[in-house]
Amino acid sequence: MPSTSRKKVGVIDIGSNSVRLVIYAPPVRAMLPMFNEKVLCGLGRDLHRTGKLRPKGVGQALDTLKRFVALAEKMNVDPLHCVATAAVRDAKDGLEFVASVQQTCGLEISVLSGADEAQFSAHGVLAGIPAADGLVGDLGGGSLELVSVRDSKAGNMSTLPLGPQRLPTSGNASVRKEYVDEQLNRLEWLRALKGKDLLAVGGAWRAIARVHMAQNQYPLQVIHQYTIGRHDAESICQVLSDQSAESLRELKSASRQRLETLPSAAFVMHRLLRLVKPSRVVFCAHGLREGLLFDRLPKSSQNEDPLAVAYYDMEKRESRFPGFGAELSEWTTPLFPDESVMQARLRRASCYLSDVAWRVHSDYRHGQAFRRIIRAPFAAIDHPGRAQIALSVYSRYFGSPEGRAARSAREILDEKAIDRSHVLGLAMRLGYAIAGGTPGLLTDSRLIMDKRSIVLSISPSAERLRGGALNRRFESLAKVLGKKADFAISS
């Protein structure tokens, strides 16, 4: 059973460019942010020139931290972690800033070393993508953390001064290229990762993903595990790195706050892609903050599937009858005898989430359920996977995967996945006709399938549950499967 701790936890991240507070809803292993606010203080903006934090940024940061501490107290956040990264770590007056925060806000700051920052970034990616295999790249305002990950563990790691605020601002493009390449070429271990994934972390690199989504009219605006091939990534990075912030102002897909650093971020990614030659770029919404929390979880919680933790908690909070999802998952198993481990995982998630829209008017439940699931901040699931879960639950309410509301999922999935979602949706629809979502009733029946027919076997005590809706839904399921529908009374 997934972890059930109900404590809210928070992380304040003092970076080179922004100061951010994120508060996570319980259970922590699901990593669901319930509050997320950042202020662009630009603490490290003058660091390369003066060696110190920007005075105006220090004032903004102190005001911001006072607000964040007050918010966290009102929200009963416990614990509240506060970390500072490259700017505070490298500034001559970094310790003075830490002392000032302690005095004015009563907040203890942990100034992370480069190795700490790299490790937390890698563990954040592994918290959100447990099967990650490749190179984690976390680009902040002042530094680039690079870490190899495999088998749920971090390997080689390095911190390089390649954040947009550290790149040379004078000279031509060849000067920047020489500087970036010199830093990257120092890491001989990078070449061993050729053909693996580049797991991209950080707001500046996520902005690249948003631009790519807009250019390709991608139907799902979810950054986590958005994936593009290396050649596409090189092309868009080349284009963006050649632009000025001014020329990018017409881009509606990127926030105005990110336009200033977008060309530099794209430049660094482009040089990294040319050196490492990954097979693809996978963008990750998790990073340092999630890694910090992940490291503080007990080992048993770290080993849990974050998707399972999330859907288990959603069913418990939002369904009419918690516990029915597990019965529905077991009951639908005979319909999918050859499913993979991953397909079984998606089916189980669909069953647990099959009642999320019961509070909505019946005319709108299918669309509301679909949007609720496909846009949810789930971890450990790629875009086709979340589309398949959403389409299955949509079909459970609507009786079909067709319809305008679910078009975005159909554009992502192949025909086989769409058909599978349809079958599962009709099976769940039948299960609700039998039991009404009430735990204990569905176990009085079972589905039996052979080459020619599908049999709904019902115990004598449950025969009275048969009725018009049940019969119609069973016939619909049999028709989609191309089989004959038969009823049987179990002995």
C-alpha positions as CSV (number, residue, x, y, z in Angstrom):
1,M,0.0,0.0,0.0
2,P,1.4,3.5,-0.9
3,S,2.6,5.8,1.8
4,T,-0.1,7.8,3.5
5,S,1.7,10.6,5.4
6,R,-0.5,13.8,5.3
7,K,2.1,16.4,6.1
8,K,2.7,19.3,3.7
9,V,6.3,20.0,3.0
10,G,8.0,23.0,1.4
11,V,11.2,24.0,-0.3
12,I,12.6,27.5,-0.8
13,D,15.2,27.5,-3.6
14,I,17.4,30.6,-3.7
15,G,18.9,30.5,-7.2
16,S,21.1,32.8,-9.3
17,N,18.1,34.2,-11.1
18,S,15.0,33.4,-9.0
19,V,13.8,32.8,-5.5
20,R,11.1,30.2,-5.4
21,L,8.8,28.6,-2.9
22,V,7.1,25.2,-3.7
23,I,4.8,23.5,-1.3
24,Y,3.9,19.9,-1.9
25,A,0.7,18.2,-1.1
26,P,0.8,14.9,0.8
27,P,1.8,12.2,0.1
28,V,5.2,13.6,-0.7
29,R,6.3,10.6,-2.9
30,A,3.7,11.8,-5.5
31,M,5.5,15.2,-5.7
32,L,2.3,17.1,-6.4
33,P,2.9,20.9,-6.0
34,M,0.0,22.6,-4.3
35,F,1.6,26.1,-4.3
36,N,4.4,27.4,-6.5
37,E,5.6,31.0,-6.6
38,K,8.8,32.5,-7.8
39,V,10.3,36.1,-7.9
40,L,13.0,37.0,-10.3
41,C,15.5,38.7,-8.0
42,G,18.6,38.3,-10.2
43,L,21.0,37.7,-7.3
44,G,23.7,36.5,-9.5
45,R,23.3,38.9,-12.4
46,D,26.5,41.0,-11.6
47,L,28.5,38.1,-10.1
48,H,30.8,37.7,-13.1
49,R,31.7,41.4,-13.0
50,T,31.7,42.3,-9.3
51,G,32.1,38.9,-7.6
52,K,29.2,39.9,-5.3
53,L,25.4,39.5,-5.2
54,R,23.4,42.3,-6.9
55,P,22.4,44.8,-4.1
56,K,19.0,45.4,-5.5
57,G,18.5,41.6,-5.8
58,V,19.5,41.1,-2.2
59,G,16.7,43.5,-1.1
60,Q,14.2,41.8,-3.3
61,A,15.2,38.4,-2.0
62,L,14.9,39.4,1.7
63,D,11.4,40.8,1.0
64,T,10.4,37.7,-0.9
65,L,11.7,35.4,1.8
66,K,9.8,37.2,4.5
67,R,6.6,36.6,2.5
68,F,7.4,33.0,1.8
69,V,8.1,32.2,5.5
70,A,4.8,33.9,6.4
71,L,2.9,31.9,3.8
72,A,4.4,28.6,4.8
73,E,3.5,29.2,8.5
74,K,-0.1,30.0,7.6
75,M,-0.3,26.8,5.4
76,N,1.1,24.7,8.3
77,V,4.1,23.5,6.3
78,D,6.4,21.2,8.2
79,P,9.2,21.0,7.4
80,L,10.2,24.0,5.3
81,H,13.6,23.5,3.7
82,C,15.7,26.4,2.3
83,V,18.7,26.0,0.0
84,A,20.9,28.3,-2.0
85,T,22.8,27.4,-5.1
86,A,25.6,28.8,-7.3
87,A,25.1,32.6,-6.8
88,V,25.2,32.5,-3.0
89,R,27.8,29.8,-3.0
90,D,30.3,31.7,-5.2
91,A,29.7,35.3,-4.1
92,K,32.2,37.1,-1.9
93,D,29.3,38.3,0.2
94,G,27.3,35.0,0.1
95,L,27.8,34.3,3.8
96,E,26.8,37.8,4.7
97,F,23.6,37.3,2.8
98,V,22.9,34.0,4.6
99,A,23.4,35.7,8.0
100,S,21.1,38.5,7.0
101,V,18.4,36.1,6.0
102,Q,18.8,34.3,9.4
103,Q,18.5,37.6,11.2
104,T,15.5,39.1,9.3
105,C,13.5,35.9,8.5
106,G,14.5,33.4,11.1
107,L,15.3,31.1,8.2
108,E,18.2,28.6,8.1
109,I,19.8,28.4,4.6
110,S,21.8,25.4,3.4
111,V,24.3,26.6,0.8
112,L,24.7,23.6,-1.5
113,S,28.0,22.7,-2.9
114,G,28.2,22.0,-6.6
115,A,28.2,18.2,-5.9
116,D,25.2,18.5,-3.7
117,E,23.3,20.5,-6.3
118,A,24.2,18.0,-9.0
119,Q,23.1,15.0,-6.8
120,F,19.8,16.6,-5.8
121,S,19.1,17.4,-9.4
122,A,19.7,13.8,-10.5
123,H,17.6,12.4,-7.6
124,G,14.8,14.8,-8.6
125,V,14.8,13.3,-12.1
126,L,14.9,9.8,-10.7
127,A,12.0,10.7,-8.4
128,G,10.0,11.7,-11.5
129,I,11.3,9.2,-14.0
130,P,12.5,6.2,-12.0
131,A,13.7,4.4,-15.2
132,A,15.8,7.3,-16.4
133,D,18.9,6.2,-18.2
134,G,21.3,8.8,-19.6
135,L,22.6,12.3,-18.7
136,V,20.8,14.7,-16.4
137,G,21.5,18.3,-17.3
138,D,20.1,21.0,-14.9
139,L,20.7,24.5,-16.2
140,G,20.3,27.3,-13.7
141,G,21.2,30.9,-13.9
142,G,24.7,30.4,-12.8
143,S,25.7,26.8,-13.4
144,L,25.1,23.6,-15.3
145,E,24.9,20.4,-13.3
146,L,25.6,17.2,-15.3
147,V,25.0,13.8,-13.8
148,S,24.9,10.3,-15.4
149,V,21.9,8.2,-14.1
150,R,21.2,4.5,-14.6
151,D,19.4,1.8,-12.6
152,S,17.9,4.4,-10.3
153,K,21.3,5.7,-9.2
154,A,23.4,8.7,-9.9
155,G,26.9,8.2,-11.3
156,N,29.5,10.7,-12.6
157,M,28.7,14.3,-11.8
158,S,30.1,17.7,-12.4
159,T,29.2,21.4,-12.0
160,L,30.2,23.8,-14.7
161,P,29.9,27.7,-14.8
162,L,27.7,27.6,-17.9
163,G,24.5,29.2,-16.6
164,P,23.3,32.1,-18.9
165,Q,24.7,34.6,-16.3
166,R,28.2,33.2,-16.6
167,L,28.6,33.1,-20.4
168,P,30.9,35.6,-22.0
169,T,29.0,38.8,-22.9
170,S,31.8,40.3,-25.0
171,G,33.3,39.1,-28.3
172,N,31.6,37.2,-31.1
173,A,29.9,33.8,-31.1
174,S,33.2,32.0,-31.5
175,V,34.3,33.2,-28.1
176,R,31.2,31.8,-26.5
177,K,31.6,28.6,-28.4
178,E,35.2,28.2,-27.3
179,Y,34.3,28.9,-23.7
180,V,31.4,26.4,-23.6
181,D,33.3,23.7,-25.5
182,E,36.3,24.0,-23.3
183,Q,34.2,23.5,-20.2
184,L,32.3,20.5,-21.6
185,N,35.4,18.8,-23.1
186,R,37.0,18.6,-19.7
187,L,34.4,15.9,-18.8
188,E,35.7,12.8,-20.6
189,W,32.9,10.6,-19.1
190,L,30.3,12.5,-21.2
191,R,31.3,10.6,-24.4
192,A,30.3,7.3,-22.9
193,L,26.7,8.4,-22.8
194,K,26.3,8.6,-26.6
195,G,22.9,7.3,-27.7
196,K,21.3,7.7,-24.2
197,D,18.8,10.3,-23.2
198,L,19.5,13.9,-22.3
199,L,17.2,14.6,-19.3
200,A,16.7,18.3,-19.4
201,V,16.0,20.2,-16.2
202,G,15.6,23.9,-15.5
203,G,13.2,26.7,-16.5
204,A,15.4,28.0,-19.3
205,W,15.5,24.6,-21.0
206,R,11.8,24.0,-20.3
207,A,11.2,27.2,-22.3
208,I,12.8,25.5,-25.3
209,A,10.3,22.7,-25.0
210,R,7.4,25.1,-25.0
211,V,8.6,26.8,-28.1
212,H,9.0,23.4,-29.8
213,M,5.5,22.4,-28.7
214,A,4.1,25.6,-30.2
215,Q,5.9,25.3,-33.5
216,N,4.7,21.8,-34.0
217,Q,1.1,22.5,-32.7
218,Y,1.6,19.6,-30.2
219,P,-1.8,18.8,-28.6
220,L,-0.7,18.3,-25.0
221,Q,0.8,21.2,-23.1
222,V,2.6,19.2,-20.4
223,I,6.3,19.6,-20.0
224,H,7.1,16.5,-17.9
225,Q,8.5,13.8,-20.2
226,Y,7.9,15.8,-23.3
227,T,10.3,14.1,-25.7
228,I,12.0,15.2,-29.0
229,G,14.7,13.6,-31.1
230,R,18.2,14.9,-31.1
231,H,18.2,16.3,-34.6
232,D,15.0,18.2,-33.9
233,A,16.5,19.5,-30.6
234,E,19.7,20.6,-32.4
235,S,17.7,22.5,-35.0
236,I,15.5,24.4,-32.6
237,C,18.5,25.2,-30.4
238,Q,20.4,26.5,-33.4
239,V,17.6,28.8,-34.4
240,L,17.0,30.1,-30.8
241,S,20.7,30.6,-30.0
242,D,21.1,32.8,-33.1
243,Q,18.3,35.2,-31.9
244,S,18.4,38.1,-29.6
245,A,16.0,38.4,-26.7
246,E,14.4,41.4,-28.6
247,S,13.8,39.3,-31.7
248,L,12.1,36.6,-29.6
249,R,9.5,38.9,-28.1
250,E,6.9,37.7,-30.6
251,L,7.1,34.2,-29.1
252,K,3.9,33.7,-27.2
253,S,4.9,30.2,-26.0
254,A,7.8,31.5,-23.9
255,S,7.2,33.8,-20.9
256,R,8.7,37.2,-21.1
257,Q,10.8,36.5,-18.1
258,R,12.6,33.7,-20.0
259,L,13.3,35.6,-23.2
260,E,16.4,37.2,-21.9
261,T,18.1,33.9,-21.1
262,L,16.5,31.7,-23.9
263,P,19.2,32.3,-26.5
264,S,22.0,31.4,-24.1
265,A,20.2,28.4,-22.7
266,A,19.7,27.1,-26.3
267,F,23.3,27.7,-27.1
268,V,24.5,25.6,-24.2
269,M,22.1,22.8,-25.0
270,H,23.2,22.9,-28.7
271,R,26.9,22.5,-27.8
272,L,26.0,19.7,-25.3
273,L,24.0,17.9,-27.9
274,R,26.8,18.1,-30.5
275,L,29.3,16.6,-28.0
276,V,27.2,13.9,-26.3
277,K,24.9,12.9,-29.2
278,P,22.0,11.6,-27.2
279,S,19.2,9.7,-28.9
280,R,16.6,12.2,-27.7
281,V,15.9,15.0,-25.2
282,V,13.4,14.3,-22.4
283,F,12.3,17.3,-20.5
284,C,11.7,16.9,-16.8
285,A,9.6,19.0,-14.5
286,H,11.4,17.6,-11.5
287,G,14.8,18.7,-10.3
288,L,16.7,19.9,-7.3
289,R,13.7,20.6,-5.0
290,E,12.1,17.3,-5.7
291,G,15.5,15.6,-5.3
292,L,16.0,17.2,-1.9
293,L,12.7,15.9,-0.7
294,F,13.2,12.5,-2.3
295,D,16.5,12.1,-0.4
296,R,14.7,12.7,2.9
297,L,12.1,10.0,2.3
298,P,12.5,6.5,3.9
299,K,13.8,3.9,1.5
300,S,10.5,2.2,1.4
301,S,8.8,5.3,0.1
302,Q,11.6,6.0,-2.4
303,N,10.9,2.6,-3.9
304,E,7.2,3.3,-4.5
305,D,5.8,4.0,-7.9
306,P,4.9,7.8,-7.8
307,L,2.1,7.3,-10.3
308,A,0.6,4.6,-8.1
309,V,0.9,6.8,-5.0
310,A,-0.9,9.6,-6.8
311,Y,-3.8,7.6,-8.2
312,Y,-4.2,5.7,-4.9
313,D,-4.4,9.1,-3.1
314,M,-6.8,10.6,-5.7
315,E,-9.2,7.6,-5.4
316,K,-9.1,7.9,-1.6
317,R,-9.9,11.6,-1.7
318,E,-12.2,12.0,-4.8
319,S,-14.1,8.8,-5.6
320,R,-17.4,7.9,-4.1
321,F,-16.3,4.4,-2.9
322,P,-12.5,4.1,-2.3
323,G,-11.4,0.6,-2.9
324,F,-13.5,-0.1,-6.0
325,G,-10.6,0.7,-8.3
326,A,-8.6,-2.2,-7.0
327,E,-11.6,-4.6,-7.6
328,L,-12.2,-3.1,-11.0
329,S,-8.5,-3.6,-12.0
330,E,-8.6,-7.3,-11.0
331,W,-12.0,-7.8,-12.6
332,T,-10.8,-6.5,-16.0
333,T,-7.6,-8.5,-16.1
334,P,-9.0,-11.5,-18.2
335,L,-9.7,-9.1,-21.1
336,F,-6.0,-8.4,-21.6
337,P,-4.2,-11.7,-21.4
338,D,-1.1,-10.6,-23.3
339,E,-0.6,-7.2,-21.8
340,S,2.9,-6.0,-20.8
341,V,3.9,-4.9,-17.3
342,M,3.6,-1.3,-18.5
343,Q,0.1,-1.8,-20.0
344,A,-1.0,-3.5,-16.8
345,R,0.2,-0.4,-14.9
346,L,-1.8,1.9,-17.1
347,R,-4.9,-0.2,-16.8
348,R,-4.6,-0.2,-13.1
349,A,-4.2,3.6,-13.0
350,S,-7.3,3.9,-15.2
351,C,-9.4,1.8,-12.9
352,Y,-8.4,3.8,-9.8
353,L,-9.2,7.1,-11.6
354,S,-12.4,5.9,-13.1
355,D,-14.7,7.8,-10.7
356,V,-13.0,11.2,-10.6
357,A,-15.8,13.1,-12.3
358,W,-18.8,11.9,-10.3
359,R,-19.5,15.3,-8.8
360,V,-19.8,16.9,-12.3
361,H,-23.1,17.1,-14.2
362,S,-23.6,13.9,-16.2
363,D,-23.5,15.7,-19.5
364,Y,-20.0,16.9,-18.8
365,R,-18.4,14.0,-16.9
366,H,-16.6,12.5,-19.9
367,G,-14.8,15.8,-20.8
368,Q,-14.1,16.8,-17.2
369,A,-12.6,13.4,-16.4
370,F,-10.4,13.5,-19.5
371,R,-9.1,17.0,-18.8
372,R,-8.6,16.2,-15.1
373,I,-6.4,13.2,-15.9
374,I,-4.4,14.2,-19.0
375,R,-3.4,17.5,-17.4
376,A,-2.6,16.1,-13.9
377,P,0.9,16.7,-12.6
378,F,1.6,13.0,-12.5
379,A,5.2,11.7,-12.4
380,A,6.7,8.5,-13.9
381,I,4.4,8.5,-17.0
382,D,5.2,9.6,-20.6
383,H,2.7,11.4,-22.8
384,P,1.3,8.4,-24.6
385,G,0.8,6.7,-21.2
386,R,-1.2,9.6,-19.7
387,A,-3.2,9.9,-22.9
388,Q,-4.1,6.3,-22.7
389,I,-5.3,6.5,-19.1
390,A,-7.3,9.7,-19.9
391,L,-8.9,8.1,-23.0
392,S,-9.8,5.0,-21.1
393,V,-11.7,6.9,-18.4
394,Y,-13.2,9.1,-21.1
395,S,-14.6,6.0,-22.8
396,R,-15.9,4.7,-19.4
397,Y,-18.1,7.8,-19.2
398,F,-18.8,8.4,-22.9
399,G,-18.9,4.9,-24.2
400,S,-16.5,5.7,-27.1
401,P,-13.1,7.2,-27.5
402,E,-14.5,9.5,-30.2
403,G,-15.5,13.1,-29.6
404,R,-13.9,16.5,-29.7
405,A,-12.9,16.6,-26.0
406,A,-10.6,13.7,-26.4
407,R,-9.0,14.6,-29.7
408,S,-5.6,15.5,-28.2
409,A,-5.2,12.0,-26.8
410,R,-6.1,10.4,-30.2
411,E,-3.5,12.6,-31.9
412,I,-0.8,11.2,-29.6
413,L,-1.8,7.5,-29.6
414,D,-1.7,4.9,-32.3
415,E,-4.7,2.9,-33.3
416,K,-3.8,-0.1,-31.2
417,A,-3.6,2.1,-28.1
418,I,-6.9,3.8,-28.9
419,D,-8.6,0.4,-29.4
420,R,-7.2,-0.8,-26.1
421,S,-8.5,2.4,-24.3
422,H,-12.0,1.8,-25.9
423,V,-12.1,-1.8,-24.7
424,L,-11.0,-0.9,-21.1
425,G,-13.4,2.0,-21.0
426,L,-16.4,-0.2,-22.0
427,A,-15.3,-2.9,-19.5
428,M,-15.1,-0.3,-16.7
429,R,-18.5,1.0,-17.9
430,L,-19.9,-2.5,-17.5
431,G,-18.3,-2.9,-14.1
432,Y,-20.1,0.2,-12.9
433,A,-23.4,-1.1,-14.3
434,I,-23.0,-4.2,-12.2
435,A,-21.8,-2.7,-8.9
436,G,-22.5,1.0,-9.1
437,G,-19.0,1.6,-7.9
438,T,-19.7,-0.2,-4.6
439,P,-16.8,-2.4,-3.3
440,G,-17.8,-6.0,-2.7
441,L,-20.4,-6.4,-5.5
442,L,-18.1,-6.8,-8.5
443,T,-16.5,-9.8,-6.9
444,D,-19.8,-11.8,-7.3
445,S,-19.1,-11.8,-11.1
446,R,-16.2,-12.5,-13.5
447,L,-15.4,-12.2,-17.1
448,I,-14.3,-15.2,-19.1
449,M,-13.0,-14.9,-22.7
450,D,-12.1,-17.4,-25.3
451,K,-11.6,-17.2,-29.1
452,R,-15.3,-16.8,-29.9
453,S,-17.1,-15.5,-26.9
454,I,-17.0,-13.4,-23.8
455,V,-19.0,-14.8,-20.8
456,L,-20.2,-12.7,-17.9
457,S,-20.5,-15.2,-15.1
458,I,-22.6,-14.0,-12.1
459,S,-23.2,-15.8,-8.8
460,P,-26.8,-16.8,-8.0
461,S,-26.9,-14.2,-5.2
462,A,-26.0,-11.4,-7.7
463,E,-28.4,-12.4,-10.5
464,R,-30.9,-9.9,-9.5
465,L,-28.4,-7.1,-10.4
466,R,-29.0,-7.9,-14.1
467,G,-30.9,-5.3,-16.0
468,G,-31.3,-3.2,-19.1
469,A,-28.2,-1.0,-18.6
470,L,-26.0,-4.0,-17.7
471,N,-27.2,-6.0,-20.8
472,R,-26.6,-3.1,-23.2
473,R,-23.2,-2.4,-21.9
474,F,-22.2,-6.0,-22.0
475,E,-23.3,-6.3,-25.6
476,S,-21.3,-3.1,-26.5
477,L,-18.2,-4.6,-25.0
478,A,-18.6,-7.9,-26.8
479,K,-19.2,-6.1,-30.1
480,V,-16.0,-4.1,-29.8
481,L,-14.1,-7.3,-29.0
482,G,-15.7,-9.1,-32.0
483,K,-17.1,-11.8,-29.8
484,K,-20.4,-13.3,-28.8
485,A,-21.9,-12.1,-25.5
486,D,-23.0,-14.9,-23.1
487,F,-24.3,-14.9,-19.5
488,A,-23.7,-17.7,-17.1
489,I,-24.7,-18.4,-13.5
490,S,-21.8,-19.6,-11.5
491,S,-22.2,-22.6,-9.3
